[in-house]
Amino acid sequence: MIRVVLPPHLRTLARVDKEVEVHVADPVTMRSLLDALEARYPMLHGTIRDHVTQQRRPFLRFYASGEDLSLESPDTQLPEAVRSGTEPLLIIGAIAGG
Amino acid sequence: MSGVRVLVGTHKGAFILTSEGERTKWDVSGPYFGGWEVYHMKGSPVDPNRIYASQSSGWFGQIIQRSDDGGRSWYQPGLKPGEPTRNSAGMPLAESNKFVYDTSLATGKPLTTHQWYDGTQHPWEFKRVWHLEPSLTDPDTVYAGVEDAALFRSTDGGKNWHELAGLRGHPSGPRWAPGAGGMCLHSILLDPTNPKRIYVAISAAGVFRTDDAGMTWKPVNRGLSSQHIPNPEADVGHCVHRIAMHKTRPNVLFMQKHWDVMRSDDAGESWQEISGNLPTDFGFVIDVHAHQPETIYVVPIKSDSEHYPPEGKLRVYRSRKGGNEWEPLSNGLSDPDCYVNVLRGSMTVDSLNPCGVYFGTTGGQVYASPDAGDHWAPIVRDLPAVLSVEAQTLP
């Protein structure tokens, strides 16, 4: 199972606490992970990536194993630590304040 | 005794204010969707417990929420709590968040582009739903006015949305341009006597009318004059802030434009200015008394750059003669040094007798008058900035 940490607003929307786990068939890429996440939690459709273009929303970033994966190709295999479930993929919203 | 439910959308969530018919004591519930912008909430005229809400965020995009119990519980249409979220093939049962502009059937390419601030052409990009207008006859049918300006409709209770692309595909589409608040379709008026007639208003394009249930549209802006466009009397390009009608006289429309308060007595075919003795004819809101079609309300704002009441004095202005002659209403609004704004979706009336009038401010106050504007009192004073206010009169 792949572990994903959602930003707080999306946890509320998906009605989950802390991190979620989804089953992702090989190859485990950002695209296949988000496909699986949206299939498991359809209310997240359109909230992480655009419905049509599938582009990541600009105020969101993807991190794992201390690396910023946001600009990686969505078809690149995710790090071993994420694929093995050792570490979660972090979906993080840009900081807001004022 | 019947009562009132006031639906308040704010920059950081939604609130529901309820009262018995006397409208002196209020219960406040919320925030719902805390931390999200709620541009609009509106209940179905045929099923007041059916309420639609537009929840959005710069981070996460657009969410449509629906309540079937008067706002006590909410869900995204198609995802009712306890029900399966996927069908037997594993596919999502609904995509209530999905607003996708129509493309050319022939080429699959975008229908058109619109004018950007700098005069260049720009692709239509969906940002959020500004206005939700439930059908007058069917609780499962609801219209959505969106930014960038377009009209969508759902006929399955908000699960699936389809564009009425004849509006955006009007030949004038490439000349539409955004106002400072974005290029938003913010007003939708359904003619109660003619189900095929709908009016919409767009900043900054103007008013459009369909007489064939949304297939084709025509701009109805003759008589408007706007100094911010090269041809002040052009057929499109006007920054209309709000339009309103009385349900018994759907051919009579009232408008608060960027500057100027206007009326039309021929279904938008022509407009006349009715600003009269207002201290300033800039503003955002306009609404009509529930029982007196010639009694209308506005909240004058100093100017297009000074978005606060003239002299720092919050005043509603009422005309009992359909415009031109206005009286200031200040009883209960007399706090000095008031520099809030009242945004375009933030005024509403109930249909009790006497008619109740409500408005919300960017300072987080929601004011109510249970006697058609003669006396005012705040229901709440410290909400996040108010984006919209809608009253439901309950049986």
Interface residues (C-beta under 8 A of the other chain):
Chain A: P7 H9 L10 L13 E38 A39 Y41 P42 M43 H45 G46 T47 I48 D50 H51 V52 R57 F59 L60 G93 A94
Chain B: G35 W36 S57 G58 W59 F60 G61 Q62 I63 Q76 G78 L79 T85 R86 G90 M91 P92 L93 A94 E95 N97 K98 F99 V100
